[in-house]
Amino acid sequence: MAINEIENIENETDSDADLDKEARDAAAREEAAELAHLEKLAASGLLEDLDDDLNLDDIDNILDLEESAYPKFTLAKNKARFLRMVAWYRQKEEWIEVAPVSGVTKLFKQETKGLDSIRSAKLDYEMELETGTLTPSQRSYRKDELKMCKVQEKMAVHLISKLQIKIKSGRR
């Protein structure tokens, strides 16, 4: 290799590392800004007003909800995470219709294992909220994460039931 090519490769590697560092720094700044916003809301007493009246237990399938009826989250990252999750579950439900039984069985095993970790995280957040030792912003953050766990659990259970139906019908 020529010296110029080596220098170009080194410059590209340096610029990739700089981009990664910039992305991490931007994400850290965004999260710090969100937490600062939560602190302000907590101090003003407005956090309790952000809780929506949506009862997740009354909903059979979150994917059937209109976009305006989606659960509300205080953190932007959770709103984005929720929308990605909805898209993923919708895609999987469509995929189930045409998927081979072996693929459905594999996804069933993965989702069942994932459901255990979701429920574990949910219990952890519930216990943290019950201790009463959290600051208002920490409490709001944990409530948001707990709501995310409940939504994810609901969607996973719905998907698992569809997977079970496909597996039973495919093995006859």
C-alpha positions in Angstrom: 0.0 0.0 0.0 1.1 3.5 -0.7 1.7 5.9 2.2 -1.2 8.0 1.0 -3.6 5.1 1.1 -2.5 4.2 4.7 -3.0 7.9 5.7 -6.5 7.9 4.1 -7.4 4.7 6.0 -6.2 6.2 9.3 -8.1 9.4 8.6 -11.3 7.4 7.9 -10.9 5.4 11.1 -10.3 8.6 13.1 -13.4 10.2 11.6 -15.5 7.1 12.3 -14.3 7.2 16.0 -15.1 10.9 16.1 -18.6 10.3 14.7 -19.2 7.5 17.3 -18.0 9.8 20.1 -20.2 12.7 18.8 -23.2 10.4 18.7 -22.6 9.2 22.2 -22.1 12.7 23.4 -25.3 13.8 21.7 -27.3 11.0 23.3 -25.8 11.8 26.7 -26.8 15.5 26.3 -30.3 14.5 25.2 -30.8 12.3 28.2 -29.4 14.9 30.6 -31.8 17.5 29.1 -34.8 15.1 29.5 -33.8 14.4 33.1 -33.5 18.2 33.7 -36.9 18.7 32.2 -38.3 16.0 34.5 -36.7 17.7 37.5 -38.4 21.0 36.5 -41.8 19.2 36.1 -41.4 17.5 39.4 -40.5 20.7 41.2 -43.6 22.4 39.7 -45.9 19.4 40.5 -46.9 18.9 36.9 -45.7 15.3 36.6 -48.8 13.9 38.0 -50.8 15.7 35.3 -48.8 13.8 32.6 -50.2 10.4 33.7 -52.8 9.3 31.2 -56.1 7.5 32.1 -55.3 4.6 29.8 -55.9 1.3 31.6 -53.7 -1.3 29.9 -55.7 -4.1 31.5 -58.8 -3.1 29.5 -57.1 -3.4 26.2 -56.9 -6.7 24.4 -54.5 -5.7 21.7 -52.5 -2.5 21.8 -51.9 -2.7 18.1 -55.6 -2.1 17.5 -55.5 1.3 19.2 -55.7 4.5 17.2 -52.5 6.5 17.4 -54.2 9.2 19.5 -55.1 6.5 22.1 -51.5 5.3 22.5 -50.1 5.4 26.1 -48.3 8.6 26.9 -44.7 8.6 28.1 -42.8 11.5 29.7 -39.5 10.6 28.1 -39.0 11.1 24.4 -36.8 8.0 24.2 -39.7 5.9 25.6 -42.1 7.3 23.1 -39.7 6.4 20.3 -39.1 3.0 21.8 -42.9 2.4 22.0 -43.4 3.3 18.3 -40.5 1.0 17.2 -42.0 -1.8 19.4 -45.5 -1.3 17.8 -43.9 -1.5 14.3 -42.0 -4.6 15.2 -45.0 -6.4 16.7 -47.2 -5.5 13.7 -44.5 -6.9 11.4 -44.3 -10.1 13.3 -48.1 -10.5 13.3 -48.1 -10.2 9.5 -45.2 -12.5 9.2 -46.9 -15.3 11.3 -49.5 -15.7 8.5 -46.9 -16.8 6.0 -44.1 -18.1 8.2 -43.1 -21.8 8.4 -43.9 -23.6 11.6 -40.2 -24.0 12.4 -39.7 -20.2 12.3 -42.8 -19.6 14.3 -41.6 -22.2 16.9 -38.2 -20.4 17.1 -39.9 -17.0 17.6 -42.2 -18.6 20.2 -39.2 -19.8 22.3 -37.5 -16.4 22.0 -40.6 -14.4 23.0 -41.4 -16.7 25.9 -37.8 -16.3 27.2 -38.1 -12.5 26.6 -41.4 -12.3 28.5 -39.6 -13.6 31.6 -37.1 -10.8 31.5 -39.9 -8.2 30.8 -41.8 -9.4 33.9 -38.6 -9.4 36.0 -37.9 -5.8 35.1 -41.6 -4.9 35.7 -41.3 -6.4 39.2 -38.1 -4.5 39.9 -39.7 -1.1 38.9 -42.8 -1.9 41.0 -40.6 -2.6 44.0 -38.6 0.5 43.5 -41.7 2.6 43.3 -43.1 1.0 46.5 -40.0 1.9 48.6 -40.9 5.6 48.6 -37.2 6.6 48.7 -37.1 8.1 45.2 -37.0 11.7 44.2 -39.9 13.0 42.2 -38.0 12.8 39.0 -36.7 9.3 39.7 -40.2 8.3 40.6 -41.5 9.7 37.3 -38.7 7.9 35.4 -39.5 4.6 37.0 -43.3 5.1 36.4 -42.4 5.6 32.7 -40.3 2.5 32.6 -42.9 0.5 34.4 -45.5 1.6 31.9 -43.2 0.6 29.1 -42.8 -2.9 30.7 -46.5 -3.3 31.0 -47.1 -2.3 27.4 -44.3 -4.6 26.2 -45.6 -7.5 28.3 -49.1 -7.0 26.9 -47.9 -7.0 23.3 -45.6 -10.0 23.9 -48.4 -12.1 25.5 -50.7 -11.2 22.5 -48.0 -12.3 20.1 -47.2 -15.5 22.0 -50.9 -16.5 21.9 -50.9 -16.0 18.1 -47.7 -18.0 17.8 -49.3 -20.8 19.8 -52.3 -20.9 17.5 -50.1 -21.0 14.4 -48.0 -23.8 15.9 -51.1 -25.9 16.8 -52.7 -25.4 13.4 -49.5 -26.2 11.6 -48.8 -29.5 13.3 -52.2 -31.2 12.5 
